[in-house]
Amino acid sequence: MEFKPAQLDRMALAQLQQFEHELRERTSAEIVVVAYQASADAAQGARSNGEREQ
């Protein structure tokens, strides 16, 4: 399956950044959260192979 960087709106990006911040505080680790989404080509390939998208 292929993935590309997720295209997030401002609200979703802010929520993701807040989540990342909370994880850093809870774990005392330098955590970086990266958001990807399945590319259209990969999703089409999964459907043609009879696989379900999650």
TAKA-V89117 format. One record per residue. RES is the residue in one letter. PSI is psi in whole degrees, 0 to 359 (* if undefined). Layout:
RES&PSI  RES&PSI
This chain:
M&141  E&147  F&150  K&161  P&138  A&141  Q&99  L&142  D&173  R&321  M&315  A&320  L&317  A&319  Q&319  L&319  Q&323  Q&318  F&314  E&316  H&315  E&320  L&319  R&316  E&317  R&325  T&347  S&32  A&152  E&85  I&137  V&125  V&132  V&132  A&124  Y&158  Q&152  A&137  S&158  A&323  D&318  A&320  A&319  Q&319  G&322  A&320  R&320  S&338  N&2  G&14  E&152  R&142  E&146  Q&*
